[in-house]
Amino acid sequence: MSEDARLERLLDFLHRSPTPWHATANMAARLEAAGFIRLDETASWQLSPGERVYVTRNDSSIIALQLPREPLAALRLIGAHTDSPGLRLKPNAAQCAAGWLQLGVEVYGGALLAPWFDRDLGLAGRVHVRHGDGRIEGVLLDVERAVAIIPSLAIHLDREANNGRAINAQTEMAPVLLQDGGRPDLERLLAQWLEEQHGLTEVEVLDFELAFRDMQAPARVGIEGELVASARLDNLLSCFAGLEALLESDGRQGAVLVANDHEEVGSASACGAQGPFLGDVLRRVNAQLGEAGEEGFIRLIQASRLISCDNAHALHPNFQDKHDAAHGPALNGGPVIKVNASQRYATNSATAALFRDLCREADVPVQTFVTRADMGCGSTIGPITATGLGVPTLDVGAPQWAMHSIRETAGARDVDYLVRALTAFVNRAELP
């Protein structure tokens, strides 16, 4: 697999995954193309050694498993998340002002708001409809054209705009999409778009979960194409890398990819890392293929390892003072081990040593990030999953700039570096 081919596949995945529901569907499609079998959580499972299976919850979180051919004794887990900060529609979103139809939004997660102004915006997400026969169905929608924009106020009317003025998400962030909109009728627009995309005609829109998306395509940037610029690199880059690694598993070891929704808003949901999804799945797997009983499950978890994969803050050339002088990861410098003494990251010296050895084995450079002692630190699904399951865990990620912006930047070479390290992990015969 060439590095360029892998990057093109990443760019395509990013473009086709504007929401967690789309990302999960696209990951499921690749898994099925590789022979993975979909499991239904409401059905009885009949698992066999060596099988490749996956399961989704809420259509926005996914767990995929390469079951070992030998008795189940340990798992190599890779964790990521499918959601990204952005603008979500309110339930009664339609509103009119100055002759324009606008849509009211909520800010999802810790989004950088300023970059959302003056961007060509599409709309995507999940819509639940009722068919003529009474059947209710959830349908993915991606209005893949610029239908809205959030226009900036001219500098002449706001002389303080460049002086750090706060942005009011309630009054200043509603996108405009139709002039002389008259009586707001969002359901009519949704029905029109569903007909265009899916050919659905005799359906009633019951409810929706929709978000605005940037219509600028993902791209390689830089004189030598050394950068990748796209929306949702945090954290679809990690989902992609974990999926690539799982698909390159040799099948001898037990390997798991879990990609949770709702990380950006705390992970407290049925399909988030703080919820029971992963534990539910692993208990069912262990009951059939491992040592029976709660003691057997605890033994499995303690013999396993989790790499929580979520992007890291790269050293910014214009803001070098925002990093500790000895811990400024470079783009294209390899994956980053993330460390925090207050356990905002789950890394310890034992799990970090394992990852350093994996990188040595895969001929991949490795870096370390610790936040400045006078600054706060974000977190990941790593500490949450480690707390819930008790599995020894490591936090790593590809370095990037502009985290939580509408358009983020990462290093092109870091994608291949991360995949190689994760592939070495899923194929590692012995875990320390």
C-alpha angles and dihedrals in degrees: 000000000000120000091236093052091051091050092051089052090051092051090051092049091050092050094048094045107067093149137026089257092056092045091052092047092050092048090049091051092054091047092052091048087056093051102266114149121223117235125204116222091213093055132075113263124225106189128185131195112268095022122138113219141160139191134194133206124202086355086268103079127054139189120193124187135196100200113212122248089222125060112297108260106141140007132216104215128193117192130195138145133245101208130086133188116267147112120309125191119250115235093250093035104153116101136155129223130165091351095309131116109228134179120226115227142197120216109243112208127333098323124176099236104192096070090058093072119099095008126134103249132201127185128237143161142089127322125189114212137180116227124216091262091056096256115143117215137177112227129190114234127195115173092199098194134073105274100154146026137190103222120210121233111251116260088238089066096042112035091174094059093107094046100078099274114179119248118229108217093196099052106023108037105062108121119227119226113158134035119218087012092169112187108014111245110171092161090061091053092048091050089050093051092046089054091049094048103032106016090243112157114153098050135117119219108232103172143335147201106208136167136188117248134198110249095206106110122239111262148176110251135191135061091284097027091255094146136063117210122190147123117268099021082141098093116345090076088066092045089053094047092048091049092049090051094048091050089053092053112129089221097237096104133050107258130180135189116195120183112182130196125225099038091131091059099043105284093254101139140093090266098033126098091258090056128079100260099107094038091049092053096044093049091053091048093047092048090061105032107020142052108308125242136031092293090055090051092050090049090052093050094047091050091051131080131211126208107199104205118201128141121269133219110264121208107272114218092216096045106035091147090069090074133067104256093239097043110053109130115211126223109253088019096111135260118327126232106217118214132184126168091210091058097249080135120039097222120129130174093265096053092040090053090053092053093047089053091049090052091049089051092049094043090241125145115236133204138190131226128198120166121238112276090238095053134073123250131225123222142217142209087277100086091037094053092042090052094049099043104021092229116153104253142193128196117217137152147167112267117250144169129230096025111197093016121128086250121032132187132222137167117271094218093050091070092064092040091056095046091051093051093048092046090054087052097053090047096044107125097205129032118207 
